[in-house]
Amino acid sequence: MDRLTALPPQIKQYLIITGNYWAFTLTDGALRMLVVLYFHQLGYSPLNIAMLFLFYEIFGVITNLVGGWLGARFGLNKTMNIGLALQIVSLAMLMVPADVLTVVYVMAAQALSGIAKDLNKMSAKSAIKLLVPKDAQGQLYKWVAILTGSKNALKGVGFFLGGVLLTLLEFHGAILTMICMLTAVWLFSLFALKEDLGKAKNKAKFSELFSKSKAINVLSAARLFLFGARDVWFVVALPVFLAATFGWDHWWVGGFMASWVIGYGIVQSFAPAFTGKKSGRVPNGHSAFLWASYLTVIPALIALALHYDFYIQTSIIVGLLIFGAVFAINSSLHSYLIVSLADSDGVSLDVGFYYMANAMGRLLGTVLSGWVYQQYGLEACLWISSCFIALAALLSLALPKSDQ
């Protein structure tokens, strides 16, 4: 405890922000897996399951756009705490009897969860920019990589937790457990975060929501296709495919998805070591192009394995683990670039706009994941993934080539 109290104020704030982000991410990952598995168990089609997340992603788009303005105007502590509170409300909405859990009702609960998630993420990512000196870009990259990587590792734990809780406590018991945990974190956060964190010196105008920076616009477009490429197979197609084709139960599906995201998060945390930080370099536009180019090949190879019936189970498991590792480096690299390129005064405006594009990519991927899988199968989802990544790589050619 003495060591904790002796830490600089910036480090203490970073730890609180990271702790909030971790706790939220656990419940977000567990809730997603609970919804997918529970409604698949009830006999919902892949497209209907995808529709359950439609408002989650749509409101994520709106939240990132407006949330960046709110963070700049009122402070990131407020947007982060509002996000935690809304997640508690969205979980409480699912405590109703099973016959009330219609598609429309769950979509509404997921809409609140989408708002909550993106308020929380935007606040956490923006805050790091303010806690690191402008001339310490290597340190900024390291902190962003650790925050992003640890978050995704915990999201993987959340996937596994969702599968376990559904098996042990059933749906309502699992939801109640998460409400209790997140409420305790929210109460602590209300008193621990600095009040003025992230407020712009000049009052942010609502007209400033859309970025005027070419680099941020290009990076945002690349991010849209990058995350659309992941979610087009990951959100609905893969868990339903594993359960329906291989006959895996909740534990196995949740365990594999969890392992994928945990490994993805660990690689993200160490991304600086793969992209040249040891030699004193930080990523630039050329780095983004190269790593996206490497990633483009992987889903295409998995799709070919499916087409030619080549050791399907092994090809999917090994191929997607490799995809996860390379995707993690791409994602971490992008996360650093947006924080680095964002304007320090009102940083959340640029970060919010960027994560709006991220949410649009997830929305596109989620809808396609259900519809394409239902109509054409997992192979088609993987081909679309490869095409989306190729578009992200091409867009990256327009990013600044000099180190930031």
Beta strands, then each sheet from edge to edge (+ up, - down):
end
